[in-house]
Amino acid sequence: MKAVNELKPINVLVRFITAWVNEHAANALPFNSFETDVRTIEQKDVERWVLNCNYTYYRLGNLLFEQDLIPDDAAKHDALFAHLETHVKSIRDSNPLKLRSKQPDALASELSKDWPPYTAHSRNNIERALLSLGQCANAFEGLDPRFSGIVRAFAQELTQEARWYRQLERRAPGIEGVAERCRALVPLWCLKEINPLFSLLIWQDERGIDELAQQLSDAFVAGGYPSFDGGSRHDAYRGAVHLSQRYYLEGLASATADNLQARPVPELSRMLQSEFFNLEHPVPSTTFPSWLFGKSLLIWNVVICSILGPRAAIRPVSSNRTATQLGASTLRHAEPALCGEVLLRRKFRSGELETVTSATLEGGSAATGKRPSGAGRKNAPSGAAALVENTSAPEIWCVLGSRYDEHARIPEMLSAAEAWLSDIFVETSTFDEQGNQVEGIGDSRYHAVLYIERQSQGNCLMVRDLGSKNGTYVVRAHQKATRYFVLTHRTTTTADAWAQRMHVPADAVCIVESLPLERGDCIQLCGSCFEIA
């Protein structure tokens, strides 16, 4: 890969954004930040946005801007910004980053330093930041009675963020983990608008993004970068950029969610994880704004790819992929049939086990099933739980879900057992003495089903996801190796993406429609876990 100064992708990006901002500044505010009225934007400023060099400076400046704490008086205004420039900025404007002379690997190293900040090699140091914030609170407390309290509360919030950022860096350390960290950070920083890069109106400019994608594509060609789709041209990369912007603009047109910008970074991260947010596949959400997926994907495909190259580009998969298309590997043979008594046990987060229900499988068929809690309805048929009259149909053993509701829509697979569904339903939600939910958070109403399937080699105990939102997977330890069987559900992603998000080897992941169960298998729902014994 050649190192070309003027046509290096990061330089193309920085130069284009700088020109675009200054061109549009005369007509409208080209980004949402306290710096819109400070000075003309230069390329060195955009470089610092991209590399996140001055995280504390922008977070504090935006906070003061949002709280209307930036003084109108010219002298006080200049004094405040001079203080921020001198004491809060992590890297001065006079300190060149010299991106033009750096090789691609060195650029990735630069990106890794402050994605996220406050880590061992970061230019943003939390101890220095807290000291600077204390000095700022004392020096300008006379500007407004609220000033000191707001800045000190922000220092506490920053301390929590720094702790979370260090945990993220430990999960995906060094330059090798920078892509994984960026995937986690881009949507968070879009929500927080941590610096002007994430609030630029260029992301809405179709003509501007089209021109930028073309210039980046030309730079990839000049630099000898491998193409997104393995060919000699970069048309597929430009297509990924255009698709990303389309998702973003469509999301803007139908945005409904509340503003989440004021929420702490760790809290937003937990919310994103609970929604199974990822850049591979758009997931409908009422929690997050509908534009978040498209904007995050667009910034990834433009900004991150300008450093990591077009091979890192993401073109999200559509929702109609099949399990065969999605799977990293396939199930090559049916697992052995279970015989004798089979237990379904809940695995609590505390480590405790509780037997939920049991069945005796005799000679490959289902015999009497039972629950520890007592008898079921009188009209429930005998068998593992519900033996459907059609002998070719499966015998449904039990249904796992957050809470039974006789008025909720019944999944088609359960329609034949609707009359006795309450008897075979295993509620995953549990609550503590104060009424707080402790298990089953995120589980769907009807999440997964366990059933007996007649097969030529013998009857098998099977599991299938019932179209849940957050998915189901089975963990199986076999011959000193662990395998992960992801059941197709409403928002199934690729095996590679699932493996990356869960920090497991991709070759250990298999996406399947249903799975024959073995003793020792752990069935993991979103907020609860069960095992077969």
C-alpha positions in Angstrom: 0.0 0.0 0.0 1.5 3.3 -1.1 1.8 6.4 1.1 0.5 9.3 -1.0 0.4 12.7 0.7 -2.2 14.7 -1.1 -4.4 11.8 -2.0 -4.1 10.0 1.3 -7.8 9.2 2.3 -7.6 10.9 5.7 -6.2 14.1 4.1 -8.9 14.0 1.5 -11.5 13.7 4.3 -10.1 16.5 6.4 -9.6 18.9 3.5 -13.1 18.2 2.2 -14.9 18.7 5.6 -12.9 21.9 6.3 -13.9 23.4 2.9 -17.5 22.3 3.3 -17.8 23.8 6.8 -16.3 27.2 5.8 -18.4 27.3 2.6 -21.6 26.7 4.5 -20.9 28.8 7.6 -22.1 32.0 5.9 -25.6 30.7 5.4 -26.2 28.4 8.5 -24.5 26.9 11.4 -22.7 23.9 9.8 -22.4 22.0 13.1 -23.9 22.1 16.6 -21.1 23.2 18.9 -19.9 26.0 21.1 -17.1 26.6 18.6 -19.4 27.8 15.8 -18.8 31.4 16.8 -15.1 31.2 18.0 -13.1 31.2 14.7 -12.8 29.9 11.2 -12.3 26.1 11.1 -9.0 24.9 9.8 -7.8 21.5 8.7 -5.9 20.9 12.0 -9.3 21.4 13.9 -11.0 18.7 11.8 -8.0 16.4 12.4 -8.5 16.8 16.1 -12.2 16.0 15.7 -11.5 12.8 13.8 -8.8 11.6 16.3 -10.7 12.8 19.3 -7.6 14.6 20.7 -9.5 17.1 22.9 -12.3 15.1 24.4 -12.5 17.0 27.7 -12.3 20.4 25.9 -15.3 19.7 23.7 -17.4 18.0 26.3 -16.9 20.9 28.7 -17.4 23.6 26.0 -20.6 22.0 24.8 -21.9 21.7 28.4 -21.3 25.4 29.0 -23.0 26.2 25.7 -26.1 24.0 26.5 -26.4 25.5 30.0 -26.1 29.1 28.6 -23.0 29.7 30.7 -20.8 31.2 28.0 -20.8 35.0 28.7 -22.0 37.6 26.2 -19.5 40.1 27.5 -16.6 40.1 25.1 -13.9 40.4 27.7 -15.3 37.6 29.9 -16.0 35.5 26.8 -12.4 35.8 25.6 -11.0 35.1 29.1 -13.1 31.9 29.4 -11.9 30.6 26.0 -8.3 31.5 26.7 -8.6 29.4 29.9 -10.1 26.5 28.1 -7.4 26.7 25.4 -4.6 26.8 27.9 -5.7 24.5 30.7 -8.4 22.1 29.3 -7.2 21.3 25.7 -5.2 18.1 25.7 -3.3 19.0 22.5 -2.6 22.6 21.6 -3.4 24.1 18.1 0.3 24.8 17.7 1.1 21.1 18.1 1.0 19.5 14.6 -0.3 15.9 14.1 1.6 15.4 10.8 -1.0 13.1 9.4 0.2 13.7 5.8 3.5 12.0 6.6 2.1 8.9 8.4 1.7 5.4 6.9 -1.7 3.7 7.2 -0.6 1.6 10.2 0.6 4.8 12.0 -2.7 6.4 11.3 -4.5 3.5 12.9 -2.3 3.9 15.9 -3.2 7.6 16.1 -6.9 6.7 16.0 -6.5 4.1 18.7 -5.0 6.5 21.2 -8.3 8.3 22.0 -10.9 5.9 20.7 -11.6 5.8 23.7 -10.0 8.5 25.7 -8.5 8.3 29.2 -6.7 5.1 28.6 -3.0 4.4 29.1 -1.8 5.9 25.8 -4.5 8.6 25.5 -3.7 12.2 25.0 -6.8 12.8 27.3 -5.6 12.2 30.8 -8.3 11.9 33.5 -6.2 13.2 36.4 -5.2 16.2 34.4 -8.8 16.7 33.2 -10.2 16.7 36.8 -7.5 19.1 37.9 -8.3 21.4 35.0 -12.0 21.3 35.7 -11.5 22.1 39.4 -9.4 25.2 38.3 -12.1 26.2 35.8 -14.8 25.9 38.5 -12.9 28.1 40.8 -11.7 30.7 38.3 -15.1 31.4 36.8 -17.6 30.8 39.6 -18.4 34.5 39.4 -19.8 34.2 35.9 -23.0 32.6 37.1 -24.2 31.1 40.5 -24.6 27.7 38.7 -21.2 27.6 37.1 -19.1 25.9 39.8 -21.7 23.3 40.6 -22.3 22.3 37.0 -18.6 22.0 36.3 -18.0 19.9 39.4 -20.9 17.6 38.6 -19.5 17.2 35.1 -16.1 16.2 36.6 -17.9 13.4 38.5 -19.6 12.3 35.3 -16.3 12.3 33.5 -14.8 10.1 36.2 -17.5 7.4 35.5 -17.0 7.7 31.8 -13.2 7.2 32.2 -13.8 4.0 34.1 -16.1 2.7 31.4 -13.7 3.7 28.6 -10.9 1.8 30.3 -13.0 -1.3 30.6 -13.8 -1.0 26.9 -10.1 -0.7 26.0 -9.3 -3.8 28.1 -11.9 -5.8 26.2 -10.4 -4.9 22.9 -6.9 -3.6 23.5 -4.3 -1.9 21.3 -4.3 -1.1 17.7 -5.7 -4.6 16.9 -8.9 -3.8 18.9 -9.4 -0.3 17.5 -12.1 -1.3 15.0 -14.1 -3.1 17.7 -13.9 -0.1 20.0 -14.9 2.2 17.2 -18.0 0.1 16.5 -19.0 0.6 20.2 -18.2 4.2 20.3 -19.6 5.7 17.1 -23.3 5.3 18.0 -22.6 6.6 21.6 -20.7 9.6 20.3 -23.4 10.3 17.7 -26.0 10.4 20.6 -23.7 12.6 22.7 -22.4 14.8 19.8 -19.1 14.8 21.7 -17.4 17.1 19.1 -18.5 18.9 15.9 -17.7 15.9 13.7 -20.8 14.1 15.1 -23.1 17.1 14.6 -22.0 18.2 11.1 -24.8 18.9 8.7 -22.7 17.5 5.9 -24.1 14.0 6.8 -27.5 15.3 5.5 -26.0 16.8 2.3 -26.5 14.2 -0.4 -24.5 16.0 -3.0 -21.7 16.7 -0.6 -21.5 13.0 0.6 -21.6 11.8 -3.0 -18.7 14.0 -3.9 -16.8 13.0 -0.8 -17.3 9.3 -1.4 -16.0 9.7 -4.9 -12.9 11.6 -3.7 -12.2 8.9 -1.1 -12.7 6.2 -3.7 -10.1 7.9 -5.9 -7.7 8.2 -2.9 -8.2 4.4 -2.2 -7.2 3.7 -5.8 -4.2 6.0 -5.7 -3.1 4.5 -2.4 -3.4 0.9 -3.6 -6.0 0.0 -1.0 -7.8 -3.4 -1.5 -11.4 -2.7 -2.5 -14.5 -3.4 -0.3 -15.7 -6.3 -2.4 -12.3 -7.7 -3.5 -12.4 -6.2 -7.0 -10.1 -3.7 -8.6 -12.6 -0.8 -8.3 -14.3 0.9 -5.4 -17.9 1.1 -6.6 -19.0 -1.2 -3.8 -17.5 1.2 -1.2 -19.4 4.2 -2.7 -22.6 2.1 -2.7 -22.1 1.4 1.0 -21.7 5.1 1.7 -24.8 6.0 -0.2 -26.9 3.2 1.4 -25.7 4.5 4.9 -26.9 8.0 4.1 -30.2 6.7 2.8 -30.8 5.0 6.1 -29.9 8.2 7.9 -32.1 10.5 5.9 -35.0 8.1 6.1 -34.5 8.0 9.9 -34.5 11.8 10.1 -37.8 11.9 8.3 -39.4 9.6 10.9 -37.5 10.4 14.1 -39.7 9.8 17.2 -37.5 9.0 20.1 -36.7 11.4 23.0 -33.4 13.3 23.2 -30.9 11.0 25.0 -27.9 13.4 24.9 -28.0 14.2 28.6 -27.7 10.5 29.7 -24.3 9.3 30.8 -22.1 7.3 28.4 -22.2 4.0 30.5 -26.0 4.2 30.7 -26.3 4.7 26.9 -24.0 1.8 26.3 -26.1 -0.5 28.4 -29.2 0.7 26.6 -27.6 0.0 23.2 -26.6 -3.5 24.4 -30.1 -4.2 25.6 -31.5 -3.3 22.2 -28.8 -5.5 20.5 -27.7 -2.4 18.5 -25.1 -3.2 15.8 -23.9 -1.6 12.5 -24.5 -4.8 10.5 -28.3 -4.8 10.6 -30.9 -2.1 11.3 -32.9 -3.0 14.4 -36.3 -1.1 14.9 -36.3 0.6 18.3 -38.6 2.9 20.2 -35.8 3.8 22.6 -33.3 5.3 20.3 -33.9 7.9 17.5 -34.6 6.3 14.1 -31.7 8.2 12.5 -29.1 6.7 14.8 -28.4 3.5 12.8 -27.9 5.4 9.5 -25.8 8.2 11.0 -23.6 5.8 12.9 -23.1 3.7 9.8 -22.4 6.7 7.6 -19.8 8.1 10.0 -18.2 4.6 10.2 -18.1 4.2 6.4 -16.7 7.7 5.8 -14.6 8.7 8.8 -13.3 5.3 10.2 -12.8 3.9 6.7 -10.7 6.9 5.7 -8.2 5.5 8.3 -8.8 1.8 8.4 -9.4 1.5 4.6 -12.4 0.5 2.5 -12.2 -3.2 3.5 -13.6 -2.1 6.9 -16.7 -0.6 5.2 -20.0 -2.1 6.4 -23.0 -2.7 4.1 -25.8 -3.8 6.4 -27.5 -7.1 5.7 -31.2 -7.1 4.8 -33.7 -8.7 7.0 -34.6 -11.6 4.6 -31.3 -13.5 4.7 -31.7 -17.2 5.4 -29.9 -19.2 8.0 -27.8 -20.9 5.3 -26.6 -17.5 4.1 -25.9 -16.2 7.5 -24.1 -19.2 9.0 -20.4 -19.4 9.5 -20.8 -23.2 9.5 -23.7 -25.6 9.4 -24.9 -28.5 11.5 -23.6 -31.5 9.8 -25.5 -34.2 11.6 -28.3 -34.6 14.1 -27.2 -34.9 17.7 -28.0 -38.1 19.7 -31.5 -38.5 21.0 -32.1 -38.0 24.7 -33.5 -40.9 26.8 -34.7 -41.1 30.3 -35.6 -38.2 32.6 -34.7 -34.8 31.2 -34.7 -31.7 33.4 -35.0 -28.1 32.4 -33.2 -26.0 35.1 -33.1 -22.3 35.4 -29.6 -20.8 36.0 -29.9 -17.7 38.1 -27.3 -15.0 37.9 -26.4 -15.8 41.5 -25.3 -19.2 40.3 -28.2 -21.1 41.9 -30.1 -23.7 39.9 -33.8 -24.4 40.0 -35.5 -27.3 38.3 -38.4 -25.8 36.3 -40.0 -28.9 34.7 -39.0 -32.4 33.6 -40.0 -35.1 31.2 -39.2 -38.8 30.7 -38.2 -39.7 27.2 -38.7 -43.5 26.7 -37.3 -45.2 23.6 -37.2 -41.9 21.7 -40.7 -40.8 22.6 -42.1 -38.5 25.2 -43.7 -39.8 28.3 -45.2 -38.1 31.3 -44.0 -34.6 31.9 -44.3 -32.8 35.3 -43.5 -29.5 37.0 -42.3 -29.2 40.6 -45.0 -26.7 41.3 -47.9 -29.0 40.8 -50.5 -30.3 38.3 -51.6 -28.6 35.2 -55.0 -28.1 33.6 -57.4 -31.0 33.3 -57.7 -30.7 29.6 -53.9 -30.7 28.9 -52.9 -33.9 27.1 -50.4 -36.3 28.4 -46.9 -36.4 27.0 -43.8 -34.3 27.4 -46.2 -31.4 27.6 -48.6 -31.1 24.7 -48.8 -33.9 22.2 -50.5 -32.6 19.1 -53.0 -35.1 17.6 -51.2 -35.1 14.2 -48.5 -37.8 14.7 -46.1 -36.0 12.4 -46.3 -32.8 14.4 -43.9 -32.0 17.3 -44.7 -32.6 20.9 -44.3 -29.2 22.6 -42.6 -29.6 25.9 -42.5 -26.0 27.2 -42.5 -22.4 26.1 -40.1 -19.8 27.5 -41.2 -16.2 27.7 -41.2 -13.1 29.9 -44.8 -13.3 31.0 -47.9 -15.3 30.1 -50.7 -13.3 28.6 -53.8 -15.2 27.3 -54.7 -12.1 25.2 -51.4 -11.8 23.4 -50.9 -13.0 19.9 -49.9 -16.7 19.8 -47.0 -17.6 17.5 -48.1 -19.9 14.7 -46.0 -22.9 16.0 -48.0 -22.8 19.3 -51.5 -22.5 17.8 -52.2 -26.3 18.2 -51.3 -26.1 21.9 -53.2 -22.8 22.7 -55.8 -24.5 24.9 -53.2 -25.7 27.4 -50.5 -23.0 26.8 -50.6 -21.7 30.3 -49.6 -25.2 31.6 -46.5 -25.4 29.5 -45.5 -21.8 29.8 -42.3 -21.1 31.8 -42.2 -17.4 32.9 -38.7 -16.1 32.7 -39.3 -12.8 34.6 -38.5 -12.9 38.3 -38.6 -10.1 40.8 -36.9 -9.3 44.2 -38.7 -8.3 47.4 -38.8 -4.7 46.4 -40.6 -5.5 43.1 -37.6 -4.9 40.9 -37.1 -7.3 38.0 -33.9 -9.3 38.3 -34.3 -12.0 35.7 -35.8 -12.0 32.2 -35.1 -8.4 31.3 -35.3 -8.1 27.5 -37.0 -11.5 27.0 -39.9 -11.5 24.5 -43.5 -12.4 25.6 -43.1 -15.7 23.7 -39.4 -16.1 23.3 -38.4 -19.8 22.6 -40.0 -23.2 22.5 -38.7 -26.7 23.4 -40.3 -29.6 21.6 -39.9 -33.3 20.6 -39.3 -33.9 16.9 -39.6 -37.3 15.3 -36.6 -38.0 13.2 -35.4 -41.2 11.4 -32.5 -41.7 13.8 -34.7 -41.2 16.8 -36.8 -38.5 18.4 -34.8 -35.4 19.5 -35.4 -32.7 22.0 -35.3 -29.5 20.0 -35.3 -25.7 20.6 -36.4 -22.9 18.3 -36.7 -19.2 18.7 -40.2 -17.8 18.4 -39.3 -14.7 16.5 -38.0 -12.9 19.6 -36.5 -9.4 19.3 -33.3 -10.0 21.2 -32.6 -13.6 20.2 -31.7 -17.0 21.7 -28.5 -19.0 21.6 -27.3 -22.3 23.0 -23.8 -22.8 24.5 -22.4 -26.3 24.2 -19.1 -27.4 25.6 -17.9 -30.5 23.7 -14.5 -32.2 23.7 -12.8 -29.2 25.4 -14.2 -26.8 22.8 -17.2 -24.4 23.2 -19.7 -23.9 20.4 -22.4 -21.3 20.1 -25.6 -22.0 18.2 -27.5 -18.8 17.4 -31.2 -19.4 16.6 -32.6 -17.3 13.9 -34.9 -14.6 15.2 -36.5 -11.3 14.3 -33.2 -9.4 14.1 -30.7 -12.1 13.2 -27.2 -10.8 12.3 -24.3 -12.5 10.6 -22.2 -15.1 12.5 -19.1 -13.0 12.2 -20.8 -10.0 13.6 -22.3 -12.0 16.4 -18.9 -13.5 17.2 -17.3 -10.1 17.3 -19.9 -8.6 19.5 -19.7 -11.5 22.0 -15.9 -11.8 21.8 -15.8 -15.4 20.7 -14.1 -17.1 17.7 -16.2 -16.8 14.5 -15.6 -20.5 13.6 -17.3 -21.5 16.9 -20.6 -19.8 15.9 -23.3 -21.4 13.9 -26.7 -19.8 13.0 -29.5 -22.4 12.8 -33.3 -22.4 12.6 -33.6 -25.1 15.3 -31.2 -27.2 17.3 -31.3 -30.8 18.8 -30.4 -30.4 22.5 -27.9 -32.4 24.5 -27.5 -32.7 28.3 -25.4 -29.8 29.5 -26.6 -27.4 26.9 -27.2 -23.8 28.2 -30.1 -22.0 26.5 -29.4 -18.3 26.8 -32.2 -15.8 26.3 -31.7 -12.1 26.5 -32.2 -11.8 30.2 -32.4 -15.4 31.5 -30.6 -18.7 31.1 -31.7 -22.4 31.3 -29.8 -25.7 31.0 -30.7 -29.2 30.0 -29.8 -31.9 32.5 
